[in-house]
Amino acid sequence: MRIEFSRFVEGDLSLIADYIAEDNPARAVSFIREIREEIGRIGRNPLLYELRPDVGKQARLAVAGRYVILFRVTADRVRIERVIYGGRDLPALFR
């Protein structure tokens, strides 16, 4: 399925990488790679991820370490909305 990114995703990934790189630059690179691999898995099988109405309408999420990938599935695409720390107020970010 085609994957589309919201305007927030690249900024989210940059912030995550910068934060991790403060302590471990090599891990920052490998972790962002892991997130991108998970996004690829989402694109191949998006309906394997449960609906999360507690987060938002048509919301689904995947976990990558302490971070979550928030996304929606439509008839022809997967829209990645955010990649953020899982401890944040997810419903507020998924509007």
Secondary structure in CASP SS format (residue, H / E / C, confidence):
PFRMAT SS
TARGET T0000
AUTHOR 0000-0000-0000
METHOD secondary structure of the structure
MODEL  1
M C 1.00
R E 1.00
I E 1.00
E E 1.00
F E 1.00
S C 1.00
R C 1.00
F C 1.00
V H 1.00
E H 1.00
G H 1.00
D H 1.00
L H 1.00
S H 1.00
L H 1.00
I H 1.00
A H 1.00
D H 1.00
Y H 1.00
I H 1.00
A H 1.00
E C 1.00
D C 1.00
N C 1.00
P H 1.00
A H 1.00
R H 1.00
A H 1.00
V H 1.00
S H 1.00
F H 1.00
I H 1.00
R H 1.00
E H 1.00
I H 1.00
R H 1.00
E H 1.00
E H 1.00
I H 1.00
G H 1.00
R H 1.00
I H 1.00
G H 1.00
R H 1.00
N C 1.00
P H 1.00
L H 1.00
L H 1.00
Y C 1.00
E C 1.00
L E 1.00
R C 1.00
P C 1.00
D C 1.00
V C 1.00
G C 1.00
K C 1.00
Q C 1.00
A C 1.00
R E 1.00
L E 1.00
A E 1.00
V E 1.00
A E 1.00
G C 1.00
R C 1.00
Y E 1.00
V E 1.00
I E 1.00
L E 1.00
F E 1.00
R E 1.00
V E 1.00
T C 1.00
A C 1.00
D C 1.00
R E 1.00
V E 1.00
R E 1.00
I E 1.00
E E 1.00
R E 1.00
V E 1.00
I E 1.00
Y E 1.00
G C 1.00
G C 1.00
R C 1.00
D C 1.00
L H 1.00
P H 1.00
A H 1.00
L H 1.00
F C 1.00
R C 1.00
END
